[in-house]
Amino acid sequence: MTGERQERRLRAVRVRATLVAVVAVAVALIAGGTALVLGLRTELGNDVRDAARTRAQEIARVIEAGRGVPAPRVADPDEEFLQIVAADGTVVAASTNVEGRPAFARLHPGGTATVDTPLDEDPFLVVAVGARDGDRELVVLDGRTPAGVAEATTTVTHLLLIGVPVLLLLAAAATWTAVGRALRRVARAEAAQRRFVSDASHELRSPVATVRQHAEVALAHPGRSDTATLAETVREEAVRMQRLVDDLLLLARADEHAPGAVRGSRARPVDLDDLVLEEVRRLRASTRARIDATEVGAARVNGDEDALRRLVRNLGENAARYAHARVAFELGEGGVGGGGGVGGVGGNGRVRLVVADDGPGVPAADRKRIFDRFVRLDESRARGAGGAGLGLAIVAEVAAAHGGTVTVDGDPALGGARFVVTLPSGERN
């Protein structure tokens, strides 16, 4: 139920965030679209007015040059007319499409007006320019239809009516996707935090109880308590708790990332063979088992060097812990050959790390759950020998974070367990 409530809560947050984003984008688009249409209408209207004024000024210059009143002509009789009007309102001359008609407007020079005409059902924009013909004061009227302005603004409006819903759908989809990704990261972080708390409370109970038990015995029987023994017990349990906390923190960090996330911007080229040989040297100095590294070849991956070092160390420690006499490391690029050996460079872009031992092996029924947290198998892999049961869980988490896998089966050559880690290979210089 908790998971369902969490999912419903995150879905509600996602829906609200998407709605808020869509409303905000809608308001911005509507305001911007309205401003665009109004601005376009104003600009195109000004263009019509300027063109009419320019034509009227041309007629006025001809009159003032002393060449008399010309017979004005227009390029398109359906969209323009010209009238030359005397001070008393008499039409002195007019274009042929309005010849014989009274003045459509009584304007002073420099004035403008919108008038109805028989030329079109839409009103015309009229501009007046003054001219002097001898002693007569004349006014040149140029009228033009603003139908082009209306057509342009109507077209833009229709495009906006189509485009705005499409943009809103795109904004909703983008917001839904982005918020979903963010919430998934939040959910992973919350789940990692809850799991960390659960794991810590589950596993720290034992060392804390051990320290408390020895302290209570020392307080109850001070004469029989051994300070050195008590100190050693506390030290061992403290080391155990420190390692446990380190393991839990590493797992918590891995929980926060999706599989393969480490192969992103944080990834760096890592020579995996250097890490393997480093672990081989460490095991040779700390264990009596024979450590075989003859099949370790060069291999590079992209990832977190510290996490990959921990992966190799956990596999090495696990193998050395249960080995009777021999541990074998194998590393290479390409496929794994028969008999547990690593093949040569296969060109398939994968790196294989194999760690095998001659110990008791892992039963087939336990080969999946052995990578779960706090899983310990039979007495051959009991707590006293194996620790808290987090080592192989860390191996699985680190491999998954690097886009790889880890499996375990039986090794046909050594007879024990054979762990195989497959990782994407990195680029070489």
N, C-alpha and C positions, 0 to 999 in steps of 0.2 A: 504493500500500500504506500509505503514511503516513496518508493521509486515512481509509482504512478502519480502521486501528488507532486513530486518534483518535476515529472515530465509535463503535467498539466500546468504547473506554475511557469515553467520555462516557455511553454507554448503560448500562454497568455501574455507573457512579456514580449515574445516575438510578434504576436498579433498587434499588441498596442504600439510597439515601436514602429512596425510597418505602417499602421494607420496614421500615426503622428507624422512620419516621414512623407507619406502620400499627401496628407492634408497640407503640410508645409510646402511641398513641391507644387501642389495644385494652386495654392494661393499665389506663389511666386510666378507660376506660368500664366495664370489669369491676369495678374497685375501687369506682367511683362507684355502679354498679348494685347491687352487693352491699350497700353501705352504705345505699342508698335502700330496698331491700327490708327489710333488718333494722330500719332506723329506722321504716319504715311499720308493720311488724309490731308493734314495741314500742309505737308511739303508739296504734295501734288497740286493742291489748290493754289498754293503760291506760284507753282510753275505755270498754271493756266493763267493766273492773274498777270504774271510777268510777261507772258507771251502776248496777251491782249494789249497790255500797255505799250509794248515794243511796237506792235503793228499800228496802234493809234498814233504813236509819236512819229512814225514814218509819214503817215498822212498829214499830220500837223506840220512837219517840216516842209513838205511840198507846198502847202497853203501859204506858209509864212515866207517861202522863197519868192512869192509874187507871181506864181504860175497859175493862180486861180484855184478854184475848188475842183479837184479831180473827181472822176467817177470811180468810187472805190470798188474794188473787186476782192472776193474772198476765195480761198483755195477750196473749201468744202462748204457749200451752201447749207448743208444740214447741220453743221456744227458751229458756224460763225456768221455774224452779220456786222455790217458797218453802217453807221449813220453819222452825218455831219449836221449838227443842230445849231440854229441861230439862238441868240439870247432870248427871243420871245417864244422859243419852243418849236419854231418852224423847222421842218427837215429840209435842209438845203440840198443834200445829196445822200444817196443810200446805195448799198449793194443791191444787185438785182433780186435777191431772194426776199428783200423787205421793201422793195421800191413801192412808193405810194402809201406806205403805212406811217402813222404818226410816230413820234419819238417814243421809244419804249421806256425811257427814263429821263428825268430832269435832274441832271447832276452838275455840280460845279467841277471845274478842272481838278483832277487828282482824286475825285470821289469814286467809289465803287458801290455796286448794288446787285442784288439778285432779282431778276424779273422773269415773269412768264411770257412766252412768245408762242406764236402759232407754228414755229418751226419744229418744236419737240415738246413732248409732255413734261420733260424735266426742265426746271428753271435754268436760265442762262446767267452767267456771271458777266456783268457789264463794267467796263473801266472807262473813265472820262479823262481826256487830255485836251487842254485848251490850245486854241490857235487864233491868230489875228489875220483877217483878210482885209487889208486896208483899214477902214474904220469899223469893220464888223468884228464883234467878238463871237467866235464859233467854239463849239465843243465837239470833239471827235469821240464817238461812242463805239467801242469794240466789244461785242458780246460773244461769249464762247460757252459752249455746253461743258459742264464738268462731268459728263457721263463717264469719261475715262477714269476719273478719280473714283467714282462709285464702283466701277467695274473692278479696278485694282484692289480697293479696300474690301470688296465683297469676296474676291478670290482669296486674298490673304486671310480673311475671316474664316472662310470655308476650310482652308488648309490648317488653320489653327484648331478648328473644331475637330478635325481628323487627327492632327498631330498631338494635341494635348492629351487626349485619352491614351494614345500609344505611349507617349513619354511617361504618363502616370503608371501605366502597366510595367514599363521597363524599370521605373523607379521603385515600384512595389516589389518586383522580382529581385532587383539588386539589393534592396534593403532586407527583404526576407532572407536572401542567401547570406548576406554579410552578418546580419544579426544571428542567424542560425549558427554560423561558424563561431561567432564570438560566444554564444551561449553554450555551444558544445565544449569550447575551451573552459568556460566557467564551470560547466557540469563536471568535466574531467578533473578540474582542480578541486572542486568540492568533494567529488568521490575519492580523489587521492587523499584529501585531508581526513575524511571519515575513515578510510581504510588504514591510514597511518595511525590514527588514534586507536582504532580497533586492534591493529597488529601490535602496537606498543603496549596497550593494556593487557593484551593476551600473553605476550611473551616476557614482558618485564616483571610480571608477577613472580616468576620463579626465582630469579636472582635476588630480587628484593626480599622475598620470603626467606631465602637462605641466609642473607646477611642479618635479617631480623632474628631468625632462630638462634644463630650463633651469639648475637649480642644479648639476647634474653637469657641464654644459658650462662654466659659470662657474668651477667648481673645477678642471676639467682645463685650461682655457685662461684663466687670470686676466687675461692681458694683452689678450686679445681680447674680454673680456666687458664689456658696457655696464651699469653699475649701474642707470641709469635705465630701460633696456629691461627688465632683469630685474625691477625693482620694479614696473613697469607690468604685466608678464606675471603676476607673483604677485598683484597687486591685482585684475586682471580675473578670474583664476581663483578668487580668494577670493570676489569678488562672485557669480560663477557658482555656486560651491558653496553660498554662503549662500542664494541664491534657490532652488537645488535642494533644500536641506534644508528650507526653509520649505514648498515645494510638497509634499515627501514627508510632512512632519508634518501638513499639512492633509489629505492623502489618507489618512493613517493614522487621523486622528480621524474622517474620514468612514466608513472601513471598520468602525469600532467600532459604528456605528449602523445599524439596519435602515432600509430605504427609508421616507421620510416621518417619521422619528423627530424631526427638528428642529421639526416642527409640533406638538410636545407642549408641556409646561410651560415649556420654554426659549424658545419662540417669542415674538417681540415684533412689533407692527405696524411695517412698514417701507414707506416711500414709495419704490417702485422707480423712479419717474420722477426723484426727486432723485438717485439713484445714477447713472442713465443720463445725466442732464444734467451731473453732475460729471465723468463719463468723457468726455463730448463736449467740455467745456472743456479737459480735460487733453490730449486728442488734437489739438485745434485749436492748442494752444500748442507741441506737440512734433512735428507731422507736416505735410508739405506737402499731403497729400490734403485734398480738400474733405469736411468732415464735415457731413452733412445730418441735422438733428434736427427737421424740420418736422412729422413724423408721430409725435412723442413726446407721448402724452397722460398724464393722471393715472392712476396704478394703484398699488394697495396690496396687499401680501402679508404673511403672518405668517411670520417666520423669523429667522435669524441675520443681522444687518445686515452684519457683516464678511465672512461667507461670500458673501452676495449681491453685495457690492461687488466681491469677487474674481471672481465669475462674470462680472459686467458688464465688468470690466477685461480679463479674459482674452479675452473675445469681441472687445472693442474693439481690443486689441493685435493679435490674430490678423488681424482685418480690415484694420487699418492696415498691417500688415507685408506683406500680399500685394496690396493695392489698387494699381492704376495711378494713379488720380486721385480716386476717390470712395468714401466709406463712408457708408452710410445706417443710421440707427437708427429703429426704429418700435416703439411701445409702446402698448398699450391693453387694455381689458377686453373679452372676447367673442371672436368668430371673426376669423380672418385672411382678408381679402378677396382677390380674384383679383389676379394680377400682383404678389404679394408684399406688398401693402399690408395694414395692420392695420385691421380694421373698427371700427365704433363699439361702444358698450356692448351686448353681446349678451345679458347676463343669465344666462350659463351658468356663472358662478362661476369662470372661468378668466382668467388674465392671460397675454398673449402678448408676448414680446419678440423682435424680429427685428433681426438685425445682418447687413447685406449689403455686399458690396464688388464692384468691377469687376475683380478680379484673375483668375487662371487657373482658379479654381473647384476643386471636389473631384470627381474621377472617381466615377462611380456605384458602381464596385466597391469603393471605399475609404470609402464614406460611413458604414459602421458601425464599421469598425476604427479610424477616425481618432480615436474617443473612447477607445481603449485607451491604456494607459500606454506611453510611450517609442516611440510610433508616429510615424514621419516619412515623408512621401510623397516624390515625385520631387524633382528638383533645384530646382524652383521653391519647394519647402518644405523645403529642406535644413537641416542643423543650423546652419550659419552664419547662416541667416536666422531659423530657427524656435526655437532653444533646445533644451531637453532632451526635448521631446515630452510634457510633462505638462499644459500649459495647458488643452487641450480635455478631458483626462481629469478635471481638477479641475472644469470646467464640468459634465460629466456627473454627477460624484459629488455636487456641491452641489445640482444640480437634483433628483436622486433623493432626497437627504436631505430636501428640502422637498416631497416628494410630486409632483414634476413630471417633465418629460421634455425632451430636447433632440434635435433632428434637423437634418440639413443636406441641402440640395438646391441646384439651380441657380436663380439669381435671373433671372427673365425680363426685368426692366428693366435691370439693370446688367450682366448676363452673367457675373458671378462667383459666389462662394459665398454662400449664404443660410442662416444659422443661425437656428433658431426654438426658443425656450425657452418652454414652457408650464408655468405654476405655478398652484396654487389661489389664488384671490384672498382677501384679508383683509377684515376688517370695517372699515367706516368709521364715524367718530363722527357 
